[in-house]
């Protein structure tokens, strides 16, 4: 199916609202700076949520900005530093699908075009407002003939484009959603990497906490094979709150469960858990068997009897035990989820590989029996893809091999690796 991907700019492609950043520049020496900037932010949000007309929002903000054309170069430099992290790491998507990507924004071409140009988005695919200047190059207004200068202007702009094929709109605001409500867009993704607006998410077809999620849903090439927001972290409520904060800041989905919960309730929650953290709650073998997706357990207690380490090892589940610093040891678990590193694990061979760009990382846990590694490498060799790095470590029971491979591999390769005799657990990273 032919698809068109229509992106918003502010708080989507970038992590900020550009006019708010411009206000920081133009009002730097104004004694009422903070008060005026807050007023601009409030007006911005009212316009985004459709509480006031967008024309009114633009007028009020431009009057408060007191900006000059010379300020725009400073703004562009700041915005270049504020590209959303998942947009930046998936730059390849924009380069590969350039002919299917558009930017429709109520922002201004003067600062949008220079930013998106670095992502292979041509100026003629950017639809946005334009400033008007006086003889001293002061910004005094905007082109009122532009449909994007009025309320719900994105509907008219998208309609005028007459795009063929499916249209997917990606944005953070209600003003993006209305294209779906009007029947112009086929799907609307509420983009929440930078800001989550209830009015937007409540109406979305999909919620995308990052571009990784958007690309995953659409089965498009991406830098991370499995979005972090889909990785479930289950923490018992006696675990230090700093742990939950660290996982949340990394973009993982965190759920807190009471240690007083019934076993039935705990077993139900464990069904979707990829990582479990406990302080005093004993993780029984029954719990382990219920957690089919479980990759790792973090024991934040000095009590070693909380976990039957040998049983978890047999299931290919990595166990980490906190010794001193909660922050340091939580990072070890994060390194395992993000990179496959097992440094600090108490039941697994310790492996660490550096991050590598433009590859996917295969993690293969298997019984340490003759012939497994030879079979793995034979399967990889027949794929005819470039292997950039590989590391194997074993103990008397298990083997753990990490392989970095060219991203352009046939998905059948994964099935073959999972079916290698002796395989305990297989996972793809990046």
C-alpha positions as CSV (number, residue, x, y, z in Angstrom):
1,X,0.0,0.0,0.0
2,X,1.2,3.5,-0.9
3,X,1.5,5.5,2.4
4,X,2.0,9.2,3.1
5,X,3.6,10.2,6.5
6,X,2.6,13.7,7.6
7,X,4.5,15.0,10.6
8,X,3.9,18.0,12.9
9,X,7.0,20.0,13.8
10,X,6.8,21.6,17.3
11,X,7.0,19.0,20.1
12,X,7.1,16.2,17.5
13,X,10.1,16.5,15.3
14,X,11.6,18.8,17.9
15,X,11.2,18.4,21.6
16,X,10.2,22.1,22.1
17,X,7.8,24.7,20.8
18,X,9.9,26.9,18.6
19,X,8.2,30.2,19.5
20,X,8.8,29.5,23.2
21,X,12.5,29.1,22.4
22,X,12.5,32.3,20.4
23,X,11.0,34.0,23.4
24,X,13.9,32.9,25.5
25,X,16.2,34.6,22.9
26,X,14.3,37.8,22.3
27,X,13.3,38.4,26.0
28,X,16.7,37.5,27.5
29,X,17.2,41.1,28.9
30,X,13.6,41.8,29.7
31,X,12.9,42.1,33.4
32,X,9.5,40.5,32.9
33,X,10.9,37.7,30.9
34,X,9.5,34.8,33.0
35,X,6.0,36.2,33.2
36,X,5.9,36.9,29.4
37,X,7.3,33.5,28.5
38,X,4.7,31.8,30.7
39,X,2.0,33.8,29.0
40,X,3.3,32.7,25.6
41,X,3.4,29.0,26.7
42,X,-0.2,29.3,28.0
43,X,-1.4,30.8,24.7
44,X,0.5,28.1,22.7
45,X,-1.3,25.4,24.7
46,X,-4.7,27.0,24.3
47,X,-4.2,27.1,20.5
48,X,-2.9,23.5,20.3
49,X,-5.9,22.2,22.3
50,X,-8.3,24.2,20.2
51,X,-9.5,26.3,23.1
52,X,-8.8,29.6,21.1
53,X,-8.6,30.2,17.4
54,X,-5.1,29.6,16.0
55,X,-5.1,33.0,14.3
56,X,-5.7,34.6,17.7
57,X,-2.9,32.4,19.2
58,X,-0.4,33.5,16.5
59,X,-1.3,37.2,16.9
60,X,-0.9,37.3,20.6
61,X,2.4,35.4,20.6
62,X,4.0,37.4,17.9
63,X,3.1,40.7,19.7
64,X,4.7,39.3,22.9
65,X,7.9,38.1,21.2
66,X,9.2,41.4,19.9
67,X,11.4,39.5,17.5
68,X,13.6,40.5,14.6
69,X,14.8,38.5,11.5
70,X,18.3,38.4,13.0
71,X,17.0,36.4,15.9
72,X,16.0,33.5,13.6
73,X,19.6,32.3,13.0
74,X,20.0,32.0,16.8
75,X,16.7,30.1,17.0
76,X,17.7,27.7,14.3
77,X,21.0,26.9,16.1
78,X,19.0,26.1,19.3
79,X,16.4,24.0,17.5
80,X,19.2,21.9,15.9
81,X,20.0,20.8,19.4
82,X,16.4,20.1,20.3
83,X,15.5,17.4,17.7
84,X,13.5,14.7,19.4
85,X,15.9,11.8,20.4
86,X,14.0,9.0,18.6
87,X,13.7,11.2,15.5
88,X,17.5,11.7,15.6
89,X,18.3,8.0,16.0
90,X,16.0,7.1,13.1
91,X,17.4,9.5,10.7
92,X,17.7,6.7,8.1
93,X,13.9,6.4,8.0
94,X,13.6,10.0,6.8
95,X,16.3,9.5,4.2
96,X,14.8,6.3,2.8
97,X,11.2,7.4,2.7
98,X,11.7,11.0,1.8
99,X,9.3,10.8,-1.1
100,X,6.5,9.8,1.3
101,X,7.1,12.3,4.0
102,X,5.5,15.7,4.5
103,X,5.7,18.3,7.3
104,X,2.5,20.2,8.0
105,X,2.9,22.7,10.8
106,X,1.4,25.8,12.2
107,X,4.9,26.9,12.9
108,X,7.0,28.9,10.4
109,X,9.0,27.9,7.3
110,X,11.8,30.3,8.2
111,X,13.0,28.0,11.0
112,X,11.4,24.6,10.0
113,X,13.0,24.2,6.6
114,X,16.6,24.5,7.8
115,X,16.0,21.9,10.5
116,X,14.2,19.2,8.4
117,X,16.7,19.7,5.5
118,X,19.2,17.7,7.5
119,X,16.7,14.8,7.5
120,X,16.3,14.8,3.7
121,X,13.0,16.6,3.8
122,X,12.9,19.0,0.9
123,X,11.5,22.6,1.3
124,X,8.7,21.9,-1.1
125,X,7.4,19.2,1.3
126,X,7.1,21.6,4.2
127,X,3.8,23.4,4.6
128,X,3.8,26.0,7.3
129,X,3.2,29.7,8.0
130,X,5.6,32.5,7.0
131,X,6.5,35.7,8.9
132,X,5.9,39.2,7.7
133,X,8.6,41.8,8.5
134,X,8.7,45.6,8.6
135,X,11.5,47.8,7.1
136,X,13.7,47.2,10.1
137,X,13.2,43.4,9.8
138,X,11.1,43.2,12.9
139,X,8.6,40.4,12.9
140,X,5.2,42.1,12.8
141,X,2.9,39.5,11.6
142,X,2.2,36.5,9.3
143,X,0.7,35.7,5.9
144,X,-3.0,35.6,6.6
145,X,-3.8,34.1,3.2
146,X,-2.0,30.9,4.3
147,X,-4.6,28.3,5.4
148,X,-2.3,27.2,8.3
149,X,-2.8,30.6,9.9
150,X,-6.4,29.9,10.7
151,X,-8.2,27.5,13.1
152,X,-8.1,23.9,11.8
153,X,-5.9,25.0,8.9
154,X,-4.2,21.6,8.7
155,X,-7.5,20.1,7.4
156,X,-7.6,22.4,4.4
157,X,-3.8,22.1,3.8
158,X,-4.0,18.3,3.7
159,X,-7.1,18.3,1.6
160,X,-5.4,20.6,-0.9
161,X,-2.5,18.3,-1.3
162,X,-4.8,15.5,-2.7
163,X,-2.4,12.8,-1.6
164,X,-3.0,9.3,-3.1
165,X,-2.9,6.3,-0.8
166,X,-3.1,6.0,3.0
167,X,-2.4,9.1,5.0
168,X,-0.9,8.8,8.5
169,X,-0.7,11.9,10.6
170,X,1.8,12.1,13.5
171,X,1.6,14.9,16.0
172,X,1.2,16.0,19.6
173,X,-1.8,18.3,19.4
174,X,-5.5,18.2,18.9
175,X,-5.0,20.4,15.9
176,X,-3.2,17.3,14.3
177,X,-6.0,14.9,15.3
178,X,-8.7,17.0,13.6
179,X,-7.4,15.8,10.2
180,X,-8.5,12.3,11.2
181,X,-11.8,13.5,12.6
182,X,-12.5,15.3,9.3
183,X,-11.8,12.1,7.4
184,X,-8.8,13.4,5.5
185,X,-6.2,11.3,7.4
186,X,-6.7,7.6,7.7
187,X,-4.7,7.1,10.9
188,X,-3.7,9.5,13.7
189,X,-0.7,8.8,15.9
190,X,-0.6,10.9,19.1
191,X,3.1,11.6,19.6
192,X,4.0,11.8,23.3
193,X,7.8,11.6,23.4
194,X,7.9,15.3,24.5
195,X,4.5,16.1,25.8
196,X,1.3,14.1,26.4
197,X,-2.0,16.0,26.0
198,X,-5.1,14.2,27.2
199,X,-7.4,15.7,24.6
200,X,-5.0,14.3,21.9
201,X,-4.3,10.9,23.3
202,X,-8.0,10.2,24.0
203,X,-8.8,10.5,20.3
204,X,-5.8,8.8,18.8
205,X,-5.8,5.6,16.8
206,X,-2.4,4.9,18.3
207,X,-0.2,6.5,21.0
208,X,3.5,6.8,20.0
209,X,5.8,7.5,22.9
210,X,8.6,7.6,20.4
211,X,9.2,7.3,16.6
212,X,10.4,3.7,17.4
213,X,6.8,2.8,18.3
214,X,5.4,4.4,15.2
215,X,7.9,2.6,13.0
216,X,7.3,-0.7,14.9
217,X,3.5,-0.5,14.3
218,X,4.1,0.2,10.6
219,X,6.7,-2.6,10.3
220,X,9.2,0.0,9.0
221,X,13.0,-0.2,9.4
222,X,14.2,1.3,12.8
223,X,17.3,1.7,14.9
224,X,15.7,-0.2,17.8
225,X,14.0,-3.5,16.9
226,X,11.6,-3.4,19.9
227,X,10.3,-0.1,21.3
228,X,11.3,0.6,24.9
229,X,7.7,1.6,25.9
230,X,6.7,-2.0,25.1
231,X,9.1,-3.4,27.7
232,X,7.3,-3.9,30.9
233,X,9.1,-3.4,34.2
234,X,7.2,-4.8,37.3
235,X,8.5,-3.5,40.6
236,X,7.2,-4.5,44.1
237,X,6.4,-1.5,46.2
238,X,9.1,-2.1,48.7
239,X,11.8,-1.3,46.0
240,X,13.4,2.1,46.3
241,X,11.4,4.7,44.3
242,X,14.6,5.8,42.6
243,X,14.6,2.5,40.6
244,X,11.2,3.2,39.1
245,X,12.4,6.8,38.2
246,X,15.5,5.4,36.4
247,X,13.4,3.0,34.4
248,X,10.8,5.6,33.5
249,X,13.4,8.1,32.4
250,X,14.7,5.5,30.0
251,X,11.3,5.2,28.4
252,X,10.3,1.8,29.8
253,X,6.7,1.1,31.0
254,X,6.9,0.7,34.8
255,X,4.2,-0.8,37.0
256,X,4.3,-0.9,40.8
257,X,2.6,-3.8,42.6
258,X,2.0,-4.2,46.3
259,X,4.0,-6.9,48.0
260,X,0.8,-7.6,49.9
261,X,-1.1,-8.5,46.7
262,X,-2.5,-12.0,46.4
263,X,-0.5,-14.6,44.6
264,X,-3.2,-14.8,41.9
265,X,-2.9,-11.0,41.3
266,X,0.9,-11.2,41.2
267,X,0.8,-14.1,38.7
268,X,-1.5,-12.1,36.5
269,X,0.8,-9.1,36.5
270,X,3.8,-11.2,35.8
271,X,2.4,-12.5,32.5
272,X,3.5,-9.3,30.7
273,X,6.6,-8.5,32.7
274,X,10.0,-8.4,31.0
275,X,11.9,-7.4,34.2
276,X,10.9,-7.9,37.8
277,X,12.4,-6.0,40.8
278,X,12.0,-7.1,44.3
279,X,13.2,-6.1,47.8
280,X,11.6,-8.5,50.2
281,X,9.1,-10.5,48.1
282,X,10.2,-14.0,47.3
283,X,10.1,-14.7,43.6
284,X,8.9,-18.3,43.5
285,X,9.4,-20.8,40.7
286,X,5.7,-20.7,40.2
287,X,5.9,-17.0,39.6
288,X,8.9,-17.6,37.2
289,X,6.9,-20.1,35.2
290,X,4.0,-17.6,34.9
291,X,6.3,-14.9,33.5
292,X,6.7,-16.2,30.0
293,X,8.3,-12.9,28.7
294,X,10.7,-12.5,31.7
295,X,14.2,-11.6,30.7
296,X,15.8,-10.5,34.0
297,X,15.2,-10.2,37.8
298,X,16.7,-7.6,40.0
299,X,17.1,-8.6,43.7
300,X,17.4,-5.4,45.7
301,X,17.9,-7.3,48.9
302,X,20.9,-8.9,50.6
303,X,18.7,-12.0,51.2
304,X,19.9,-14.5,48.6
305,X,16.9,-16.8,49.4
306,X,14.5,-14.5,47.6
307,X,15.3,-16.1,44.3
308,X,16.2,-19.7,43.2
309,X,19.0,-18.5,41.0
310,X,19.7,-21.9,39.5
311,X,16.1,-22.4,38.4
312,X,16.0,-18.9,36.7
313,X,19.3,-19.7,35.0
314,X,17.9,-22.8,33.5
315,X,15.1,-20.7,32.0
316,X,17.6,-18.2,30.5
317,X,16.6,-15.5,32.9
318,X,19.4,-13.2,34.1
319,X,19.5,-12.4,37.8
320,X,21.1,-9.2,39.1
321,X,21.8,-8.7,42.8
322,X,22.3,-5.2,44.3
323,X,25.3,-5.0,46.6
324,X,25.8,-1.3,47.3
325,X,24.7,1.5,45.0
326,X,21.0,1.2,43.8
327,X,21.7,3.7,41.0
328,X,24.8,1.8,39.8
329,X,23.1,-1.6,39.9
330,X,19.9,-0.4,38.2
331,X,22.2,0.9,35.5
332,X,23.6,-2.7,35.1
333,X,20.0,-3.9,34.5
334,X,19.4,-1.1,32.0
335,X,22.6,-2.1,30.2
336,X,21.3,-5.6,29.9
337,X,18.0,-4.5,28.5
338,X,19.6,-1.9,26.2
339,X,22.7,-3.7,25.1
340,X,22.6,-7.3,26.2
341,X,25.4,-6.8,28.7
342,X,25.5,-9.2,31.6
343,X,28.2,-7.5,33.7
344,X,27.2,-7.9,37.3
345,X,24.8,-10.8,36.8
346,X,25.1,-13.6,39.4
347,X,23.9,-16.5,37.3
348,X,25.2,-15.7,33.8
349,X,28.6,-15.5,32.0
350,X,29.6,-11.8,32.1
351,X,29.6,-10.3,28.6
352,X,29.9,-6.7,27.3
353,X,30.0,-5.5,23.7
354,X,30.2,-1.8,22.7
355,X,27.2,-0.3,21.0
356,X,27.4,-0.5,17.2
357,X,25.6,1.7,14.7
358,X,23.4,0.4,11.9
359,X,23.1,-3.2,13.2
360,X,20.7,-5.4,15.1
361,X,22.1,-7.4,18.0
362,X,21.1,-11.0,18.4
363,X,21.2,-12.5,21.9
364,X,21.2,-16.3,22.0
365,X,21.1,-18.2,25.3
366,X,21.6,-21.9,24.9
367,X,22.5,-25.1,26.7
368,X,26.3,-25.6,26.7
369,X,26.3,-28.8,24.7
370,X,28.5,-29.7,21.7
371,X,27.5,-28.4,18.3
372,X,25.2,-25.5,19.3
373,X,27.7,-22.7,18.4
374,X,28.6,-24.4,15.1
375,X,25.0,-24.6,14.2
376,X,24.4,-20.9,15.1
377,X,27.3,-19.8,12.9
378,X,26.1,-22.0,10.0
379,X,22.7,-20.4,10.1
380,X,24.3,-16.9,10.2
381,X,26.6,-17.8,7.3
382,X,23.8,-18.9,5.1
383,X,22.0,-15.6,5.7
384,X,24.8,-13.9,3.6
385,X,24.6,-10.8,5.8
386,X,27.6,-9.0,7.2
387,X,28.4,-9.8,10.9
388,X,30.2,-6.9,12.5
389,X,30.9,-8.3,15.9
390,X,30.4,-11.5,17.9
391,X,31.2,-12.6,21.4
392,X,30.6,-15.9,23.2
393,X,31.0,-16.8,26.9
394,X,30.0,-20.1,28.6
395,X,30.0,-21.9,31.9
396,X,29.4,-25.6,32.5
397,X,25.6,-25.2,31.9
398,X,24.9,-22.4,29.4
399,X,26.3,-20.5,26.6
400,X,25.6,-16.8,25.8
401,X,26.4,-15.4,22.4
402,X,26.0,-11.8,21.2
403,X,26.1,-11.2,17.5
404,X,25.8,-7.8,15.7
405,X,24.5,-8.2,12.2
406,X,23.6,-6.0,9.2
407,X,20.0,-4.8,9.7
408,X,18.9,-5.9,6.2
409,X,18.4,-9.6,7.1
410,X,15.5,-11.9,6.2
411,X,13.1,-12.3,9.2
412,X,13.3,-16.1,8.6
413,X,16.8,-15.9,10.1
414,X,15.3,-15.3,13.5
415,X,13.0,-18.3,13.2
416,X,16.0,-20.5,12.3
417,X,18.1,-19.3,15.2
418,X,15.2,-19.8,17.7
419,X,14.9,-23.4,16.4
420,X,18.6,-24.3,16.9
421,X,18.7,-27.4,19.1
422,X,19.6,-26.4,22.7
423,X,18.2,-22.8,22.4
424,X,16.8,-21.6,25.8
425,X,16.0,-17.9,24.9
426,X,16.5,-15.6,21.9
427,X,16.2,-11.9,21.7
428,X,16.8,-9.1,19.2
429,X,18.2,-5.7,20.1
430,X,18.6,-2.4,18.3
